[in-house]
């Protein structure tokens, strides 16, 4: 596409759409942007820019399309939060289990020491008195 044709954003976007390169419309400097959301907004914009007014969506349909995306985003955020909360809970459970295991290990070590001491006293020859 010629450079002067890029001056018209709609023509440039249509050209990129025909080439299957809508992602080229996205500014690579925007790191935190969700590309799927941006591409959906571009698609909705394309629907609104159709040459035939009959083919264009009503504002109600546009709001519905974008609202569904917003609901999906909210659901994804909630799922992410739930997953993070569950991971923290699992980490806490693992830490508690490790603490219990360590306590049991310490108790077993103490019991082993006591048993060894008892065995040593039982194996020791009886002390003889002086005659």
Secondary structure, 3 states (H helix, E strand, C coil): CCHHHHCCHHHHHHHHHHCCCHHHHCCCCCCCCCHHHHHHHHHHHHHHCCCCHHHCCCHHHHHHHHHHHHHHHHHHHHHHHHHHHHHHHHHHHHHHHHHHHHHHHHHHHHHHHHHHHHHHHHHCCCCCCCC
